[in-house]
Amino acid sequence: QVHLVESGGGLVQPGGSLRLSCAASGFGFSFYDMSWYRQGPGKEREFVARIAMDDRSRDYADSVSGRFTISRDDAKSTVYLQMNSLKPEDTAVYYCNVYRASVSHWGQGTQVTVSS
């Protein structure tokens, strides 16, 4: 059974940084692309970043490109999201995602609040 557990969220001031982690289990992590999504207050869930298997490519939403970096550690079955130069509009619940066997799997999310 796929299990995704996000951590690392919290309250940070504008301009600050956070590193999110997503620990995965229940599937062959190294064989799958992994993604981060977010859902801000009163907003639809939106794509943030994706990293391909073997780290052969990384894609970012325009709103975070140049500020966020996605990475993975296949030995630890963990995907990370380094977030720098955070803005109030980055406030959201951040979710880890994997699409496997025609099913989109999600973690429980971790709250990121950017405020002074």
VEXZA-677521 format. One record per residue (C-alpha): x, y, z; residue number from 1; residue in three letters. Coordinates in Angstrom, 2 decimals. Each point is the difference from the previous one (the first is absolute). Layout:
// VEXZA-677521
<torti px="X" py="Y" pz="Z" resi="NUM" resn="ALA"/>
...
END
This chain:
// VEXZA-677521
<torti px="0.00" py="0.00" pz="0.00" resi="1" resn="GLN"/>
<torti px="1.36" py="3.40" pz="-1.01" resi="2" resn="VAL"/>
<torti px="0.79" py="2.21" pz="2.95" resi="3" resn="HIS"/>
<torti px="1.26" py="3.58" pz="-0.26" resi="4" resn="LEU"/>
<torti px="0.88" py="2.07" pz="3.07" resi="5" resn="VAL"/>
<torti px="0.88" py="3.68" pz="-0.34" resi="6" resn="GLU"/>
<torti px="1.89" py="1.98" pz="2.63" resi="7" resn="SER"/>
<torti px="1.94" py="3.23" pz="0.41" resi="8" resn="GLY"/>
<torti px="-2.74" py="2.59" pz="-0.23" resi="9" resn="GLY"/>
<torti px="-0.39" py="2.90" pz="2.37" resi="10" resn="GLY"/>
<torti px="-0.17" py="3.77" pz="0.41" resi="11" resn="LEU"/>
<torti px="2.67" py="2.05" pz="-1.73" resi="12" resn="VAL"/>
<torti px="0.50" py="3.68" pz="-0.72" resi="13" resn="GLN"/>
<torti px="-0.04" py="1.35" pz="-3.57" resi="14" resn="PRO"/>
<torti px="3.38" py="-0.57" pz="-1.59" resi="15" resn="GLY"/>
<torti px="0.67" py="-3.03" pz="2.16" resi="16" resn="GLY"/>
<torti px="0.59" py="-3.63" pz="-0.88" resi="17" resn="SER"/>
<torti px="-1.47" py="-3.40" pz="0.79" resi="18" resn="LEU"/>
<torti px="0.82" py="-3.53" pz="-1.07" resi="19" resn="ARG"/>
<torti px="-2.86" py="-2.44" pz="-0.37" resi="20" resn="LEU"/>
<torti px="0.45" py="-3.76" pz="0.01" resi="21" resn="SER"/>
<torti px="-2.25" py="-2.80" pz="-1.20" resi="22" resn="CYS"/>
<torti px="0.79" py="-3.52" pz="1.18" resi="23" resn="ALA"/>
<torti px="-1.46" py="-2.63" pz="-2.30" resi="24" resn="ALA"/>
<torti px="-0.69" py="-3.70" pz="0.51" resi="25" resn="SER"/>
<torti px="-2.02" py="-2.84" pz="-1.49" resi="26" resn="GLY"/>
<torti px="1.27" py="0.26" pz="-3.57" resi="27" resn="PHE"/>
<torti px="3.21" py="0.04" pz="-2.02" resi="28" resn="GLY"/>
<torti px="0.87" py="3.63" pz="0.63" resi="29" resn="PHE"/>
<torti px="2.97" py="0.18" pz="-2.37" resi="30" resn="SER"/>
<torti px="-2.16" py="-1.00" pz="-2.97" resi="31" resn="PHE"/>
<torti px="-2.48" py="2.88" pz="0.27" resi="32" resn="TYR"/>
<torti px="-0.15" py="3.69" pz="-0.64" resi="33" resn="ASP"/>
<torti px="-0.84" py="1.92" pz="3.17" resi="34" resn="MET"/>
<torti px="-1.81" py="3.32" pz="0.29" resi="35" resn="SER"/>
<torti px="-0.90" py="2.75" pz="2.43" resi="36" resn="TRP"/>
<torti px="-3.32" py="1.84" pz="-0.11" resi="37" resn="TYR"/>
<torti px="-1.48" py="2.67" pz="2.24" resi="38" resn="ARG"/>
<torti px="-3.39" py="1.36" pz="0.94" resi="39" resn="GLN"/>
<torti px="-0.28" py="3.52" pz="1.32" resi="40" resn="GLY"/>
<torti px="-2.96" py="1.32" pz="2.01" resi="41" resn="PRO"/>
<torti px="-3.04" py="0.20" pz="-2.25" resi="42" resn="GLY"/>
<torti px="1.95" py="-1.24" pz="-3.01" resi="43" resn="LYS"/>
<torti px="0.14" py="-3.09" pz="-2.16" resi="44" resn="GLU"/>
<torti px="2.85" py="-2.46" pz="0.48" resi="45" resn="ARG"/>
<torti px="2.82" py="0.90" pz="-2.39" resi="46" resn="GLU"/>
<torti px="3.15" py="-1.57" pz="-1.35" resi="47" resn="PHE"/>
<torti px="3.28" py="1.19" pz="1.53" resi="48" resn="VAL"/>
<torti px="2.82" py="-2.27" pz="-1.18" resi="49" resn="ALA"/>
<torti px="0.76" py="-3.44" pz="-1.44" resi="50" resn="ARG"/>
<torti px="3.15" py="-2.11" pz="-0.08" resi="51" resn="ILE"/>
<torti px="0.32" py="-2.90" pz="-2.40" resi="52" resn="ALA"/>
<torti px="1.29" py="-3.43" pz="0.93" resi="53" resn="MET"/>
<torti px="3.80" py="-0.08" pz="-0.04" resi="54" resn="ASP"/>
<torti px="-0.14" py="3.81" pz="0.36" resi="55" resn="ASP"/>
<torti px="0.20" py="0.34" pz="-3.79" resi="56" resn="ARG"/>
<torti px="-2.24" py="3.06" pz="-0.02" resi="57" resn="SER"/>
<torti px="-1.60" py="2.51" pz="2.37" resi="58" resn="ARG"/>
<torti px="-2.98" py="2.24" pz="-0.74" resi="59" resn="ASP"/>
<torti px="-1.32" py="2.98" pz="1.92" resi="60" resn="TYR"/>
<torti px="-3.04" py="2.23" pz="0.01" resi="61" resn="ALA"/>
<torti px="0.84" py="3.48" pz="-1.26" resi="62" resn="ASP"/>
<torti px="-0.95" py="1.46" pz="3.38" resi="63" resn="SER"/>
<torti px="2.79" py="-1.89" pz="1.80" resi="64" resn="VAL"/>
<torti px="2.66" py="-0.38" pz="-2.69" resi="65" resn="SER"/>
<torti px="3.33" py="1.36" pz="1.18" resi="66" resn="GLY"/>
<torti px="-1.04" py="-0.08" pz="3.66" resi="67" resn="ARG"/>
<torti px="-0.93" py="-3.64" pz="0.65" resi="68" resn="PHE"/>
<torti px="2.10" py="-3.11" pz="-0.66" resi="69" resn="THR"/>
<torti px="-1.31" py="-3.56" pz="-0.07" resi="70" resn="ILE"/>
<torti px="2.35" py="-2.90" pz="0.66" resi="71" resn="SER"/>
<torti px="-0.14" py="-3.68" pz="0.91" resi="72" resn="ARG"/>
<torti px="1.96" py="-2.59" pz="1.92" resi="73" resn="ASP"/>
<torti px="-0.91" py="-3.42" pz="-1.35" resi="74" resn="ASP"/>
<torti px="1.97" py="-1.77" pz="2.75" resi="75" resn="ALA"/>
<torti px="-2.31" py="1.64" pz="2.55" resi="76" resn="LYS"/>
<torti px="-3.16" py="-0.07" pz="-2.16" resi="77" resn="SER"/>
<torti px="-0.36" py="3.69" pz="0.71" resi="78" resn="THR"/>
<torti px="-0.74" py="3.03" pz="-2.14" resi="79" resn="VAL"/>
<torti px="0.82" py="3.53" pz="1.15" resi="80" resn="TYR"/>
<torti px="-1.12" py="3.51" pz="-0.81" resi="81" resn="LEU"/>
<torti px="2.45" py="2.76" pz="0.90" resi="82" resn="GLN"/>
<torti px="-1.89" py="3.29" pz="0.09" resi="83" resn="MET"/>
<torti px="1.93" py="3.27" pz="0.04" resi="84" resn="ASN"/>
<torti px="-1.04" py="3.64" pz="-0.22" resi="85" resn="SER"/>
<torti px="-3.44" py="-0.92" pz="1.29" resi="86" resn="LEU"/>
<torti px="-2.90" py="2.36" pz="-0.62" resi="87" resn="LYS"/>
<torti px="-3.35" py="0.35" pz="1.78" resi="88" resn="PRO"/>
<torti px="-1.66" py="-1.43" pz="-3.11" resi="89" resn="GLU"/>
<torti px="1.92" py="-3.26" pz="0.57" resi="90" resn="ASP"/>
<torti px="-2.18" py="-0.60" pz="3.06" resi="91" resn="THR"/>
<torti px="-1.73" py="-3.33" pz="-0.57" resi="92" resn="ALA"/>
<torti px="-0.23" py="-3.62" pz="0.98" resi="93" resn="VAL"/>
<torti px="2.69" py="-1.83" pz="-1.97" resi="94" resn="TYR"/>
<torti px="-0.66" py="-3.54" pz="-1.20" resi="95" resn="TYR"/>
<torti px="2.25" py="-2.73" pz="-1.33" resi="96" resn="CYS"/>
<torti px="-1.35" py="-2.00" pz="-2.94" resi="97" resn="ASN"/>
<torti px="0.73" py="-3.12" pz="-2.01" resi="98" resn="VAL"/>
<torti px="-2.02" py="-1.31" pz="-2.92" resi="99" resn="TYR"/>
<torti px="0.16" py="-3.77" pz="0.03" resi="100" resn="ARG"/>
<torti px="-2.17" py="-2.70" pz="-1.57" resi="101" resn="ALA"/>
<torti px="-2.44" py="2.61" pz="-1.34" resi="102" resn="SER"/>
<torti px="-0.53" py="1.39" pz="3.49" resi="103" resn="VAL"/>
<torti px="1.18" py="3.32" pz="1.37" resi="104" resn="SER"/>
<torti px="1.24" py="-0.42" pz="3.57" resi="105" resn="HIS"/>
<torti px="0.29" py="2.85" pz="2.48" resi="106" resn="TRP"/>
<torti px="1.48" py="0.57" pz="3.40" resi="107" resn="GLY"/>
<torti px="-1.81" py="1.79" pz="2.83" resi="108" resn="GLN"/>
<torti px="1.76" py="3.28" pz="-0.76" resi="109" resn="GLY"/>
<torti px="2.13" py="2.40" pz="2.01" resi="110" resn="THR"/>
<torti px="-0.97" py="3.61" pz="0.70" resi="111" resn="GLN"/>
<torti px="2.29" py="2.81" pz="-1.10" resi="112" resn="VAL"/>
<torti px="-0.85" py="3.50" pz="1.19" resi="113" resn="THR"/>
<torti px="2.00" py="3.00" pz="-1.19" resi="114" resn="VAL"/>
<torti px="-0.74" py="3.03" pz="2.13" resi="115" resn="SER"/>
<torti px="1.70" py="2.76" pz="1.92" resi="116" resn="SER"/>
END
